[in-house]
Amino acid sequence: MKWQGRRESDNVSKSSGAGRGGRPSLAGIGGLGGTGILILLVVSLLMGQNPLEFIGMTGTDTGRQSENTQEYTPRNEQEAEIEKFLAVVLADTEDVWHKVFKEHGKEYREPKLRIYQDTVNTACGFASNNMGPFYCGGDETVYIDVSFANQLATTLDAAGDFPFAYVLAHEVGHHVQNLIGTLQEVHNLRGRVSDREFNKQMVRLELQADYYAGVFANYVREKGYLEEGDIEEGLRAATGVGDDRLQEMQGGRANPDTFQHGTSKQRSEWFRRGVQFGDLEHGNTFDLVN
């Protein structure tokens, strides 16, 4: 992806070693109230944890970030480059979603991006880097640990720079859902429908965020920012975080009734669809029959 020398977003901050105030419980998305919704793309497969356990978290400190949070300095040239790359990608998401929202007579409110090392305190609770990237609706912020780039390239077999762009664009997609109201609608179903039906709705939520990541890819392609192979890199990233693949990598069999993100095939197909159409109209995953 051609990103050097382009506009960087002003909505980026950095932190290191947040205090543990507001440590969350693994209560699931139903334990969150109001806009305190936290959505994870993937979690660490290196820690021997089930990715589906971290779909949502609750915390006692939902109003502010820890006062012990300190801004960190990149440990090497690679981390410094990752920061700049993410700032450029975030700027691109701002441009495309301002454009799309304006076309629908709406105003787009830009999310924040917090790049952190090791741990961070959020409006959704305390988080550590073994959780992977996530979006917290309580503070409208995407959180990404700088070490996740290596995890993409190794554990999830998604080398290149565009998979990281896909990850951020997917999380920004959850912010779009938050602004539109889709996140809250799905959250409100918790406890009102069966677990199986709720999981289906969560899958549709994630697939829609994949579609929105494709809308971002469509925009940067039209701008001439993509390089040969970038879309394929994004498709590999979407395939790599399918529930079926993640469960099989954990040493078990894929159980569709527990899926909350979608299969590898579904995720790559909806990302591809977003690349194809680049609009809101073709991204209604909630009309799926199954």
MIDOSE-1310 file (N, C-alpha, C; in nm, 2 decimals, decimal comma, always signed):
residues 290
mkwq	+0,08/-0,12/+0,00/+0,00/+0,00/+0,00/+0,09/+0,12/+0,00; +0,05/+0,22/-0,08/+0,13/+0,34/-0,09/+0,08/+0,44/+0,02; +0,17/+0,46/+0,12/+0,12/+0,54/+0,23/+0,22/+0,64/+0,28; +0,35/+0,62/+0,24/+0,45/+0,72/+0,28/+0,42/+0,86/+0,23
grre	+0,44/+0,96/+0,32/+0,43/+1,10/+0,28/+0,28/+1,15/+0,27; +0,19/+1,07/+0,30/+0,05/+1,11/+0,30/+0,00/+1,16/+0,43; -0,12/+1,21/+0,43/-0,18/+1,27/+0,55/-0,20/+1,17/+0,66; -0,16/+1,21/+0,78/-0,18/+1,12/+0,90/-0,29/+1,18/+0,99
sdnv	-0,37/+1,10/+1,04/-0,48/+1,14/+1,12/-0,43/+1,21/+1,25; -0,51/+1,31/+1,30/-0,48/+1,37/+1,43/-0,54/+1,30/+1,54; -0,62/+1,19/+1,51/-0,69/+1,12/+1,62/-0,62/+1,00/+1,67; -0,49/+1,01/+1,68/-0,41/+0,90/+1,73/-0,33/+0,94/+1,85
skss	-0,33/+0,85/+1,95/-0,26/+0,86/+2,07/-0,19/+0,73/+2,11; -0,09/+0,74/+2,20/-0,01/+0,62/+2,24/-0,01/+0,61/+2,39; +0,00/+0,49/+2,44/+0,01/+0,47/+2,58/+0,09/+0,34/+2,61; +0,14/+0,33/+2,73/+0,21/+0,21/+2,78/+0,19/+0,18/+2,92
gagr	+0,16/+0,06/+2,95/+0,15/+0,01/+3,09/+0,04/+0,08/+3,17; -0,08/+0,07/+3,13/-0,19/+0,14/+3,20/-0,21/+0,07/+3,33; -0,26/+0,15/+3,43/-0,30/+0,09/+3,56/-0,41/-0,01/+3,55; -0,43/-0,09/+3,65/-0,53/-0,19/+3,64/-0,67/-0,16/+3,69
ggrp	-0,69/-0,03/+3,71/-0,83/+0,01/+3,75/-0,93/-0,02/+3,65; -1,05/-0,07/+3,70/-1,15/-0,10/+3,60/-1,12/-0,24/+3,53; -1,06/-0,33/+3,60/-1,03/-0,46/+3,54/-1,16/-0,53/+3,51; -1,18/-0,57/+3,38/-1,31/-0,62/+3,34/-1,33/-0,77/+3,38
slag	-1,45/-0,82/+3,38/-1,48/-0,96/+3,39/-1,52/-1,01/+3,25; -1,49/-1,14/+3,23/-1,52/-1,20/+3,10/-1,67/-1,24/+3,10; -1,75/-1,14/+3,10/-1,90/-1,16/+3,11/-1,97/-1,16/+2,98; -1,91/-1,14/+2,87/-1,98/-1,14/+2,74/-2,04/-1,01/+2,71
iggl	-2,08/-0,99/+2,59/-2,14/-0,86/+2,55/-2,26/-0,82/+2,63; -2,33/-0,92/+2,68/-2,45/-0,89/+2,76/-2,43/-0,82/+2,89; -2,30/-0,82/+2,94/-2,27/-0,76/+3,06/-2,24/-0,61/+3,04; -2,25/-0,56/+2,92/-2,22/-0,42/+2,90/-2,35/-0,34/+2,88
ggtg	-2,35/-0,22/+2,93/-2,47/-0,13/+2,92/-2,44/-0,01/+2,83; -2,55/+0,04/+2,78/-2,54/+0,16/+2,70/-2,44/+0,15/+2,58; -2,35/+0,24/+2,57/-2,25/+0,24/+2,46/-2,12/+0,17/+2,51; -2,12/+0,11/+2,62/-2,00/+0,04/+2,67/-1,99/-0,10/+2,60
ilil	-1,98/-0,09/+2,47/-1,98/-0,21/+2,39/-1,84/-0,23/+2,33; -1,78/-0,35/+2,35/-1,64/-0,37/+2,31/-1,65/-0,49/+2,21; -1,59/-0,46/+2,09/-1,59/-0,56/+1,99/-1,44/-0,60/+1,95; -1,41/-0,73/+1,95/-1,28/-0,77/+1,92/-1,27/-0,84/+1,78
lvvs	-1,17/-0,81/+1,71/-1,15/-0,88/+1,59/-1,10/-1,02/+1,61; -0,98/-1,04/+1,67/-0,93/-1,17/+1,71/-0,86/-1,15/+1,84; -0,83/-1,26/+1,91/-0,74/-1,26/+2,03/-0,63/-1,35/+2,01; -0,53/-1,35/+2,10/-0,41/-1,42/+2,08/-0,44/-1,57/+2,08
llmg	-0,38/-1,64/+1,98/-0,38/-1,78/+1,98/-0,26/-1,84/+2,04; -0,17/-1,75/+2,08/-0,04/-1,80/+2,14/-0,06/-1,82/+2,29; -0,16/-1,77/+2,35/-0,18/-1,79/+2,49/-0,27/-1,91/+2,53; -0,31/-1,99/+2,43/-0,39/-2,10/+2,46/-0,53/-2,07/+2,50
qnpl	-0,58/-1,95/+2,46/-0,72/-1,91/+2,50/-0,81/-1,92/+2,38; -0,94/-1,94/+2,41/-1,04/-1,95/+2,31/-1,08/-1,81/+2,27; -1,06/-1,78/+2,14/-1,09/-1,65/+2,09/-1,24/-1,60/+2,12; -1,33/-1,70/+2,13/-1,47/-1,66/+2,14/-1,51/-1,62/+2,28
efig	-1,42/-1,64/+2,38/-1,44/-1,60/+2,52/-1,44/-1,45/+2,54; -1,37/-1,38/+2,44/-1,34/-1,24/+2,46/-1,43/-1,15/+2,38; -1,55/-1,19/+2,34/-1,64/-1,11/+2,26/-1,68/-0,98/+2,33; -1,69/-0,98/+2,46/-1,73/-0,86/+2,53/-1,67/-0,86/+2,67
mtgt	-1,66/-0,74/+2,73/-1,60/-0,73/+2,87/-1,67/-0,62/+2,94; -1,67/-0,63/+3,07/-1,73/-0,52/+3,15/-1,62/-0,47/+3,25; -1,63/-0,34/+3,29/-1,53/-0,28/+3,37/-1,60/-0,19/+3,48; -1,53/-0,16/+3,58/-1,58/-0,07/+3,68/-1,54/+0,07/+3,65
dtgr	-1,44/+0,09/+3,58/-1,40/+0,23/+3,54/-1,44/+0,25/+3,40; -1,56/+0,31/+3,38/-1,61/+0,32/+3,24/-1,60/+0,47/+3,20; -1,55/+0,56/+3,28/-1,56/+0,70/+3,24/-1,43/+0,76/+3,19; -1,32/+0,70/+3,22/-1,19/+0,76/+3,18/-1,08/+0,66/+3,17
qsen	-0,97/+0,69/+3,11/-0,86/+0,61/+3,11/-0,78/+0,62/+3,23; -0,70/+0,52/+3,27/-0,62/+0,53/+3,39/-0,52/+0,65/+3,39; -0,52/+0,71/+3,51/-0,42/+0,82/+3,52/-0,28/+0,78/+3,52; -0,26/+0,65/+3,53/-0,12/+0,59/+3,53/-0,07/+0,57/+3,39
tqey	-0,16/+0,58/+3,29/-0,12/+0,56/+3,15/-0,01/+0,66/+3,11; +0,09/+0,61/+3,05/+0,20/+0,69/+3,00/+0,22/+0,67/+2,85; +0,26/+0,78/+2,78/+0,29/+0,77/+2,64/+0,42/+0,70/+2,62; +0,42/+0,60/+2,53/+0,54/+0,52/+2,51/+0,62/+0,58/+2,39
tprn	+0,75/+0,54/+2,39/+0,83/+0,57/+2,27/+0,85/+0,44/+2,20; +0,84/+0,44/+2,06/+0,86/+0,32/+1,98/+1,00/+0,26/+2,02; +1,00/+0,13/+2,03/+1,12/+0,06/+2,07/+1,22/+0,03/+1,96; +1,17/+0,05/+1,83/+1,25/+0,03/+1,72/+1,19/+0,10/+1,60
eqea	+1,27/+0,09/+1,49/+1,22/+0,16/+1,37/+1,09/+0,10/+1,31; +1,08/-0,03/+1,33/+0,96/-0,10/+1,28/+0,83/-0,05/+1,35; +0,84/-0,03/+1,48/+0,72/+0,02/+1,55/+0,69/+0,16/+1,51; +0,79/+0,24/+1,49/+0,77/+0,38/+1,45/+0,70/+0,38/+1,32
eiek	+0,74/+0,29/+1,23/+0,68/+0,29/+1,10/+0,53/+0,24/+1,10; +0,51/+0,14/+1,19/+0,37/+0,09/+1,21/+0,28/+0,21/+1,26; +0,33/+0,29/+1,35/+0,25/+0,40/+1,40/+0,21/+0,49/+1,29; +0,31/+0,53/+1,20/+0,28/+0,62/+1,09/+0,18/+0,56/+0,99
flav	+0,20/+0,43/+0,97/+0,12/+0,36/+0,87/-0,03/+0,36/+0,92; -0,05/+0,33/+1,05/-0,18/+0,32/+1,11/-0,25/+0,46/+1,10; -0,17/+0,57/+1,13/-0,22/+0,70/+1,13/-0,26/+0,74/+0,98; -0,19/+0,69/+0,88/-0,23/+0,72/+0,74/-0,36/+0,64/+0,71
vlad	-0,37/+0,52/+0,75/-0,49/+0,44/+0,73/-0,61/+0,50/+0,79; -0,59/+0,54/+0,92/-0,70/+0,60/+0,99/-0,75/+0,73/+0,92; -0,66/+0,80/+0,86/-0,69/+0,92/+0,78/-0,77/+0,88/+0,66; -0,74/+0,77/+0,60/-0,81/+0,73/+0,48/-0,95/+0,68/+0,52
tedv	-0,97/+0,62/+0,64/-1,10/+0,58/+0,68/-1,19/+0,70/+0,71; -1,12/+0,81/+0,76/-1,19/+0,93/+0,79/-1,25/+0,99/+0,66; -1,16/+0,99/+0,56/-1,20/+1,05/+0,43/-1,32/+0,97/+0,36; -1,31/+0,84/+0,36/-1,41/+0,76/+0,30/-1,54/+0,77/+0,37
whkv	-1,54/+0,76/+0,50/-1,67/+0,76/+0,58/-1,73/+0,90/+0,59; -1,65/+1,01/+0,58/-1,71/+1,14/+0,57/-1,78/+1,15/+0,44; -1,72/+1,09/+0,33/-1,78/+1,09/+0,20/-1,91/+1,01/+0,20; -1,91/+0,89/+0,25/-2,03/+0,81/+0,25/-2,14/+0,87/+0,33
fkeh	-2,11/+0,91/+0,45/-2,21/+0,97/+0,54/-2,27/+1,10/+0,47; -2,19/+1,18/+0,41/-2,24/+1,30/+0,35/-2,33/+1,26/+0,23; -2,31/+1,16/+0,16/-2,40/+1,11/+0,06/-2,53/+1,08/+0,11; -2,54/+1,04/+0,24/-2,67/+1,00/+0,30/-2,72/+1,11/+0,39
gkey	-2,67/+1,23/+0,38/-2,71/+1,35/+0,45/-2,68/+1,34/+0,60; -2,58/+1,26/+0,64/-2,54/+1,25/+0,78/-2,40/+1,30/+0,80; -2,37/+1,33/+0,93/-2,24/+1,38/+0,96/-2,16/+1,26/+1,03; -2,04/+1,24/+0,99/-1,96/+1,13/+1,04/-1,87/+1,19/+1,16
repk	-1,88/+1,12/+1,27/-1,80/+1,15/+1,39/-1,68/+1,06/+1,39; -1,56/+1,12/+1,38/-1,44/+1,04/+1,37/-1,41/+0,96/+1,50; -1,36/+0,84/+1,49/-1,32/+0,76/+1,61/-1,18/+0,80/+1,64; -1,13/+0,76/+1,76/-1,00/+0,78/+1,80/-0,92/+0,64/+1,78
lriy	-0,79/+0,65/+1,77/-0,71/+0,53/+1,77/-0,61/+0,54/+1,88; -0,60/+0,44/+1,96/-0,50/+0,44/+2,07/-0,41/+0,32/+2,04; -0,28/+0,35/+2,02/-0,18/+0,25/+2,00/-0,11/+0,23/+2,13; -0,11/+0,11/+2,18/-0,05/+0,08/+2,31/+0,04/-0,03/+2,32
qdtv	+0,12/-0,04/+2,43/+0,21/-0,15/+2,45/+0,16/-0,22/+2,58; +0,14/-0,35/+2,57/+0,12/-0,44/+2,68/-0,02/-0,43/+2,74; -0,05/-0,31/+2,80/-0,18/-0,30/+2,87/-0,24/-0,16/+2,85; -0,37/-0,15/+2,86/-0,44/-0,02/+2,85/-0,57/-0,03/+2,92
ntac	-0,61/+0,09/+2,97/-0,74/+0,10/+3,04/-0,83/+0,18/+2,95; -0,95/+0,13/+2,93/-1,05/+0,19/+2,84/-1,18/+0,21/+2,91; -1,27/+0,27/+2,84/-1,41/+0,29/+2,89/-1,48/+0,16/+2,90; -1,43/+0,06/+2,83/-1,49/-0,08/+2,84/-1,42/-0,16/+2,94
gfas	-1,32/-0,11/+3,01/-1,24/-0,19/+3,11/-1,10/-0,20/+3,07; -1,03/-0,28/+3,15/-0,88/-0,30/+3,14/-0,86/-0,41/+3,03; -0,76/-0,38/+2,95/-0,73/-0,48/+2,84/-0,58/-0,50/+2,83; -0,54/-0,62/+2,78/-0,40/-0,65/+2,76/-0,38/-0,69/+2,61
nnmg	-0,25/-0,70/+2,57/-0,22/-0,72/+2,43/-0,26/-0,86/+2,38; -0,29/-0,95/+2,48/-0,33/-1,09/+2,43/-0,47/-1,09/+2,38; -0,54/-0,98/+2,38/-0,68/-0,97/+2,33/-0,68/-0,94/+2,18; -0,58/-0,88/+2,12/-0,59/-0,84/+1,98/-0,65/-0,70/+1,97
pfyc	-0,67/-0,65/+1,85/-0,73/-0,52/+1,83/-0,88/-0,52/+1,87; -0,93/-0,41/+1,92/-1,07/-0,41/+1,95/-1,12/-0,26/+1,94; -1,25/-0,25/+1,94/-1,32/-0,12/+1,94/-1,41/-0,11/+2,06; -1,40/+0,00/+2,13/-1,48/+0,02/+2,25/-1,58/+0,14/+2,22
ggde	-1,70/+0,10/+2,22/-1,81/+0,20/+2,19/-1,82/+0,31/+2,30; -1,78/+0,28/+2,42/-1,79/+0,37/+2,53/-1,71/+0,50/+2,52; -1,59/+0,48/+2,45/-1,51/+0,60/+2,43/-1,48/+0,62/+2,28; -1,55/+0,54/+2,19/-1,54/+0,55/+2,05/-1,40/+0,55/+2,00
tvyi	-1,33/+0,45/+2,05/-1,18/+0,43/+2,03/-1,15/+0,29/+1,98; -1,06/+0,29/+1,88/-1,00/+0,16/+1,84/-0,87/+0,14/+1,92; -0,84/+0,03/+1,97/-0,72/+0,00/+2,05/-0,64/-0,11/+1,97; -0,51/-0,08/+1,95/-0,43/-0,18/+1,88/-0,29/-0,18/+1,95
dvsf	-0,25/-0,30/+1,99/-0,11/-0,31/+2,04/-0,01/-0,32/+1,92; +0,10/-0,26/+1,93/+0,20/-0,25/+1,82/+0,25/-0,39/+1,79; +0,25/-0,49/+1,88/+0,30/-0,62/+1,85/+0,21/-0,70/+1,77; +0,09/-0,65/+1,74/-0,01/-0,74/+1,66/+0,04/-0,75/+1,52
anql	+0,12/-0,66/+1,47/+0,17/-0,68/+1,33/+0,24/-0,81/+1,31; +0,33/-0,84/+1,41/+0,40/-0,97/+1,40/+0,31/-1,09/+1,41; +0,20/-1,08/+1,49/+0,11/-1,19/+1,51/+0,03/-1,21/+1,38; +0,00/-1,11/+1,31/-0,07/-1,12/+1,18/+0,02/-1,20/+1,08
attl	+0,15/-1,17/+1,08/+0,24/-1,23/+0,98/+0,27/-1,37/+1,01; +0,27/-1,41/+1,14/+0,32/-1,54/+1,18/+0,20/-1,63/+1,21; +0,13/-1,61/+1,32/+0,02/-1,69/+1,36/-0,09/-1,70/+1,26; -0,13/-1,58/+1,21/-0,25/-1,58/+1,12/-0,21/-1,58/+0,97
daag	-0,08/-1,60/+0,94/-0,03/-1,61/+0,80/-0,08/-1,50/+0,71; -0,07/-1,38/+0,76/-0,12/-1,26/+0,68/-0,01/-1,16/+0,67; +0,10/-1,19/+0,60/+0,21/-1,10/+0,58/+0,18/-0,98/+0,49; +0,26/-0,88/+0,50/+0,23/-0,76/+0,42/+0,18/-0,65/+0,50
dfpf	+0,16/-0,53/+0,44/+0,11/-0,42/+0,52/-0,04/-0,40/+0,51; -0,10/-0,45/+0,40/-0,24/-0,43/+0,39/-0,33/-0,51/+0,49; -0,29/-0,63/+0,54/-0,37/-0,69/+0,64/-0,39/-0,61/+0,76; -0,28/-0,53/+0,80/-0,29/-0,44/+0,91/-0,39/-0,33/+0,88
ayvl	-0,40/-0,28/+0,76/-0,50/-0,18/+0,72/-0,64/-0,24/+0,73; -0,65/-0,37/+0,68/-0,78/-0,44/+0,69/-0,83/-0,44/+0,84; -0,74/-0,48/+0,93/-0,77/-0,49/+1,07/-0,83/-0,35/+1,12; -0,76/-0,24/+1,10/-0,80/-0,11/+1,14/-0,93/-0,07/+1,08
ahev	-0,94/-0,10/+0,95/-1,07/-0,06/+0,87/-1,19/-0,15/+0,93; -1,16/-0,27/+0,96/-1,27/-0,35/+1,02/-1,32/-0,30/+1,15; -1,22/-0,26/+1,24/-1,26/-0,20/+1,37/-1,33/-0,06/+1,35; -1,29/+0,02/+1,26/-1,36/+0,14/+1,23/-1,50/+0,11/+1,17
ghhv	-1,51/-0,01/+1,11/-1,64/-0,05/+1,06/-1,74/-0,07/+1,18; -1,68/-0,12/+1,29/-1,77/-0,13/+1,42/-1,81/+0,01/+1,47; -1,72/+0,11/+1,45/-1,75/+0,24/+1,49/-1,87/+0,30/+1,40; -1,86/+0,27/+1,27/-1,97/+0,30/+1,18/-2,10/+0,24/+1,23
qnli	-2,10/+0,11/+1,27/-2,21/+0,04/+1,32/-2,26/+0,11/+1,45; -2,17/+0,16/+1,53/-2,21/+0,23/+1,66/-2,28/+0,36/+1,63; -2,23/+0,43/+1,53/-2,30/+0,56/+1,49/-2,43/+0,54/+1,43; -2,45/+0,43/+1,35/-2,57/+0,40/+1,29/-2,68/+0,34/+1,38
gtlq	-2,62/+0,27/+1,49/-2,71/+0,21/+1,59/-2,72/+0,06/+1,58; -2,65/+0,00/+1,49/-2,65/-0,14/+1,47/-2,59/-0,22/+1,59; -2,48/-0,16/+1,65/-2,42/-0,23/+1,76/-2,52/-0,24/+1,88; -2,59/-0,13/+1,91/-2,68/-0,13/+2,02/-2,80/-0,23/+1,99
evhn	-2,84/-0,23/+1,87/-2,96/-0,32/+1,83/-2,92/-0,46/+1,86; -2,80/-0,50/+1,82/-2,76/-0,64/+1,84/-2,74/-0,67/+1,99; -2,67/-0,57/+2,06/-2,65/-0,59/+2,20/-2,78/-0,61/+2,28; -2,88/-0,54/+2,24/-3,01/-0,54/+2,31/-3,08/-0,68/+2,29
lrgr	-3,03/-0,76/+2,20/-3,09/-0,89/+2,18/-3,04/-0,99/+2,29; -2,93/-0,96/+2,35/-2,87/-1,05/+2,45/-2,97/-1,08/+2,56; -3,00/-1,21/+2,59/-3,10/-1,24/+2,69/-3,24/-1,25/+2,64; -3,27/-1,19/+2,52/-3,40/-1,19/+2,47/-3,42/-1,30/+2,36
vsdr	-3,31/-1,35/+2,31/-3,32/-1,46/+2,22/-3,22/-1,57/+2,26; -3,23/-1,68/+2,20/-3,15/-1,79/+2,24/-3,00/-1,76/+2,21; -2,91/-1,83/+2,28/-2,77/-1,81/+2,25/-2,73/-1,84/+2,11; -2,79/-1,94/+2,05/-2,77/-1,97/+1,91/-2,81/-1,86/+1,82
efnk	-2,93/-1,80/+1,84/-2,97/-1,69/+1,76/-2,89/-1,57/+1,78; -2,85/-1,54/+1,91/-2,76/-1,43/+1,93/-2,63/-1,44/+1,86; -2,57/-1,56/+1,86/-2,45/-1,59/+1,79/-2,46/-1,56/+1,64; -2,58/-1,59/+1,58/-2,60/-1,56/+1,44/-2,60/-1,41/+1,42
qmvr	-2,66/-1,34/+1,51/-2,66/-1,19/+1,49/-2,52/-1,13/+1,51; -2,44/-1,19/+1,60/-2,30/-1,15/+1,61/-2,22/-1,17/+1,49; -2,25/-1,29/+1,42/-2,18/-1,32/+1,30/-2,21/-1,22/+1,19; -2,34/-1,18/+1,18/-2,38/-1,08/+1,09/-2,32/-0,94/+1,11
lelq	-2,30/-0,91/+1,24/-2,24/-0,79/+1,28/-2,09/-0,78/+1,23; -2,02/-0,90/+1,25/-1,88/-0,90/+1,21/-1,87/-0,90/+1,06; -1,96/-0,97/+0,99/-1,95/-0,98/+0,85/-1,98/-0,84/+0,79; -2,06/-0,76/+0,85/-2,09/-0,63/+0,81/-1,97/-0,54/+0,82
adyy	-1,89/-0,56/+0,94/-1,77/-0,48/+0,96/-1,67/-0,52/+0,85; -1,67/-0,65/+0,81/-1,58/-0,69/+0,70/-1,62/-0,62/+0,57; -1,75/-0,61/+0,55/-1,79/-0,54/+0,43/-1,75/-0,40/+0,43; -1,76/-0,33/+0,55/-1,72/-0,19/+0,57/-1,56/-0,18/+0,54
agvf	-1,49/-0,28/+0,59/-1,34/-0,28/+0,56/-1,32/-0,28/+0,41; -1,41/-0,36/+0,34/-1,40/-0,36/+0,19/-1,44/-0,22/+0,13; -1,53/-0,15/+0,19/-1,56/-0,02/+0,14/-1,44/+0,07/+0,15; -1,36/+0,06/+0,26/-1,24/+0,13/+0,27/-1,14/+0,09/+0,16
anyv	-1,13/-0,04/+0,13/-1,04/-0,09/+0,03/-1,08/-0,03/-0,11; -1,21/-0,03/-0,13/-1,26/+0,03/-0,26/-1,21/+0,17/-0,27; -1,22/+0,25/-0,17/-1,19/+0,39/-0,17/-1,04/+0,41/-0,20; -0,95/+0,34/-0,13/-0,81/+0,36/-0,15/-0,76/+0,30/-0,28
rekg	-0,84/+0,20/-0,33/-0,81/+0,16/-0,47/-0,84/+0,26/-0,57; -0,96/+0,33/-0,56/-0,99/+0,43/-0,65/-0,90/+0,55/-0,64; -0,84/+0,57/-0,53/-0,74/+0,68/-0,51/-0,61/+0,65/-0,57; -0,59/+0,52/-0,60/-0,46/+0,48/-0,65/-0,35/+0,45/-0,55
ylee	-0,40/+0,42/-0,42/-0,31/+0,40/-0,31/-0,27/+0,25/-0,30; -0,34/+0,16/-0,37/-0,31/+0,02/-0,35/-0,20/-0,02/-0,45; -0,13/-0,12/-0,41/-0,03/-0,19/-0,49/-0,07/-0,33/-0,53; -0,01/-0,38/-0,62/-0,04/-0,52/-0,67/-0,03/-0,62/-0,55
gdie	-0,14/-0,69/-0,53/-0,14/-0,79/-0,43/-0,21/-0,75/-0,30; -0,24/-0,62/-0,28/-0,29/-0,57/-0,16/-0,43/-0,63/-0,13; -0,52/-0,63/-0,23/-0,65/-0,69/-0,20/-0,64/-0,83/-0,16; -0,55/-0,91/-0,23/-0,53/-1,05/-0,19/-0,48/-1,06/-0,05
eglr	-0,39/-0,97/-0,01/-0,35/-0,97/+0,13/-0,47/-0,95/+0,23; -0,55/-0,86/+0,19/-0,67/-0,83/+0,27/-0,76/-0,95/+0,28; -0,78/-1,02/+0,17/-0,86/-1,14/+0,17/-0,80/-1,25/+0,25; -0,67/-1,27/+0,25/-0,60/-1,36/+0,33/-0,62/-1,33/+0,48
aatg	-0,62/-1,20/+0,52/-0,64/-1,16/+0,65/-0,78/-1,20/+0,70; -0,88/-1,17/+0,61/-1,02/-1,20/+0,64/-1,04/-1,35/+0,66; -0,97/-1,43/+0,57/-0,98/-1,57/+0,58/-0,92/-1,62/+0,71; -0,81/-1,56/+0,75/-0,73/-1,61/+0,86/-0,80/-1,59/+1,00
vgdd	-0,90/-1,50/+1,00/-0,97/-1,48/+1,13/-1,12/-1,54/+1,13; -1,14/-1,63/+1,04/-1,27/-1,70/+1,04/-1,28/-1,79/+1,16; -1,40/-1,80/+1,22/-1,42/-1,88/+1,34/-1,38/-2,03/+1,32; -1,41/-2,08/+1,20/-1,38/-2,22/+1,17/-1,23/-2,24/+1,18
rlqe	-1,15/-2,15/+1,12/-1,01/-2,17/+1,12/-0,95/-2,15/+1,26; -1,00/-2,05/+1,33/-0,95/-2,02/+1,47/-0,98/-2,14/+1,56; -1,10/-2,20/+1,55/-1,13/-2,31/+1,64/-1,05/-2,43/+1,60; -1,02/-2,46/+1,47/-0,94/-2,57/+1,43/-0,80/-2,55/+1,48
mqgg	-0,75/-2,42/+1,48/-0,61/-2,39/+1,52/-0,60/-2,42/+1,67; -0,71/-2,41/+1,74/-0,71/-2,44/+1,88/-0,71/-2,59/+1,91; -0,71/-2,67/+1,81/-0,71/-2,81/+1,83/-0,84/-2,88/+1,83; -0,95/-2,81/+1,81/-1,08/-2,86/+1,82/-1,15/-2,87/+1,68
ranp	-1,27/-2,91/+1,68/-1,35/-2,91/+1,56/-1,44/-2,78/+1,55; -1,46/-2,73/+1,43/-1,54/-2,61/+1,41/-1,69/-2,64/+1,45; -1,74/-2,56/+1,54/-1,88/-2,57/+1,58/-1,96/-2,45/+1,54; -2,03/-2,46/+1,43/-2,10/-2,34/+1,38/-2,20/-2,27/+1,48
dtfq	-2,25/-2,35/+1,57/-2,35/-2,29/+1,67/-2,28/-2,19/+1,76; -2,15/-2,20/+1,77/-2,07/-2,11/+1,86/-2,00/-2,00/+1,78; -2,01/-2,00/+1,65/-1,95/-1,89/+1,57/-2,01/-1,75/+1,61; -1,92/-1,66/+1,62/-1,96/-1,52/+1,65/-1,89/-1,42/+1,55
hgts	-1,81/-1,47/+1,46/-1,75/-1,39/+1,36/-1,77/-1,42/+1,22; -1,81/-1,55/+1,20/-1,83/-1,60/+1,06/-1,71/-1,69/+1,02; -1,74/-1,77/+0,91/-1,64/-1,86/+0,86/-1,54/-1,78/+0,78; -1,43/-1,85/+0,75/-1,33/-1,79/+0,66/-1,39/-1,75/+0,53
kqrs	-1,47/-1,84/+0,47/-1,53/-1,81/+0,34/-1,62/-1,69/+0,35; -1,71/-1,68/+0,46/-1,80/-1,57/+0,47/-1,73/-1,44/+0,48; -1,62/-1,44/+0,56/-1,55/-1,31/+0,59/-1,48/-1,26/+0,47; -1,42/-1,35/+0,39/-1,35/-1,30/+0,27/-1,45/-1,26/+0,17
ewfr	-1,57/-1,33/+0,16/-1,67/-1,29/+0,06/-1,73/-1,16/+0,09; -1,76/-1,12/+0,22/-1,81/-0,99/+0,25/-1,71/-0,88/+0,23; -1,59/-0,91/+0,26/-1,48/-0,81/+0,24/-1,48/-0,78/+0,09; -1,48/-0,89/+0,01/-1,47/-0,88/-0,14/-1,59/-0,80/-0,19
rgvq	-1,71/-0,82/-0,13/-1,83/-0,75/-0,17/-1,82/-0,60/-0,14; -1,76/-0,56/-0,03/-1,74/-0,42/+0,00/-1,64/-0,36/-0,10; -1,54/-0,43/-0,14/-1,45/-0,38/-0,24/-1,52/-0,36/-0,37; -1,61/-0,45/-0,40/-1,68/-0,44/-0,53/-1,78/-0,32/-0,53
fgdl	-1,85/-0,29/-0,43/-1,96/-0,19/-0,43/-1,92/-0,06/-0,36; -1,85/-0,06/-0,26/-1,80/+0,06/-0,19/-1,91/+0,15/-0,14; -2,02/+0,09/-0,10/-2,13/+0,18/-0,05/-2,19/+0,11/+0,08; -2,29/+0,18/+0,13/-2,36/+0,12/+0,25/-2,47/+0,03/+0,20
ehgn	-2,53/+0,05/+0,09/-2,65/-0,02/+0,05/-2,64/-0,17/+0,03; -2,52/-0,21/-0,01/-2,50/-0,36/-0,04/-2,44/-0,43/+0,08; -2,44/-0,37/+0,20/-2,38/-0,43/+0,32/-2,47/-0,47/+0,42; -2,60/-0,50/+0,39/-2,70/-0,55/+0,49/-2,68/-0,70/+0,51
tfdl	-2,60/-0,73/+0,60/-2,58/-0,88/+0,63/-2,69/-0,93/+0,71; -2,78/-0,85/+0,77/-2,88/-0,90/+0,85/-3,00/-0,95/+0,78; -3,00/-0,94/+0,64/-3,11/-1,00/+0,56/-3,07/-1,14/+0,52; -2,96/-1,20/+0,57/-2,92/-1,33/+0,53/-3,02/-1,43/+0,58
vn	-3,05/-1,53/+0,50/-3,15/-1,63/+0,54/-3,10/-1,72/+0,65; -2,97/-1,76/+0,65/-2,92/-1,85/+0,75/-2,81/-1,78/+0,83
